[in-house]
């Protein structure tokens, strides 16, 4: 028998899970998401991706700023849901909310827990040079991503894979995983395994101060940094321009050949020397411009062997 659920999520990553659960016949009593934010030149308020999908599906949308008040908790309990599904929601669920649904709250997390608990697991896995990631459906408790695991899927991280590519691989995989997990909950057949105490790491939110490229690091560290921040917020360097420094975001790189002073351009194919080895830039984006391939960029920018970037 389908369950009555509350769904809680905010970004694009959460949308496939909402679609899968609704499409499977589960009754979505309400969708919780973050409040609309101003965006674009006109700074008009824009709904989150989850809010837009919920409205398309005809599901009521709630955007509380907190779940810690007694009013918010009473409203949550009033939905009379069997369980809640949480995917990148962005608000902490207090104990009163976790306890308000008889079957529990289940979170879809984009890492191989206990590695990369927290806000930015996809970015951090790639920035750290991990060779694998995955998605896990876990039953939530008060700690940050500490709950027992019900189901998991593992994905290899390719040598040049970006955070955006890993995101797009994990989102539908996670949706299918959570659908199967909720199906097992419905049958009373979901087996939960506590997370190991060893191997815990935290995926802190990306800070803008860590996005500038440090060419003094090894090629592999620079490469992982760039692809872990691509396409957003983007790792960047500066070029000297006629009216001052120009910020350039790097979107895609691969291992390059050669060595030199860190930041030195080694050839006419945008190979840049690092502290050890070199990387070759394949795709990049000048501030205020569209992303472009390296050869297209070089046709409009005099950046040849012997130059340097900052």
Beta strands, then each sheet from edge to edge (+ up, - down):
strand 1: 4-9
strand 2: 27-32
strand 3: 37-39
strand 4: 44-46
strand 5: 61-62
strand 6: 83-87
strand 7: 105-109
strand 8: 117-118
strand 9: 132-139
strand 10: 149-156
strand 11: 202-203
strand 12: 235-241
strand 13: 244-256
strand 14: 271-273
strand 15: 278-286
strand 16: 292-293
sheet 1: 5+ 2+ 1+ 6+ 7+ 9- 10+
sheet 2: 3+ 4-
sheet 3: 8+ 11+
sheet 4: 12+ 13- 15+ 14-
sheet 5: 12+ 13- 15+ 16-
end
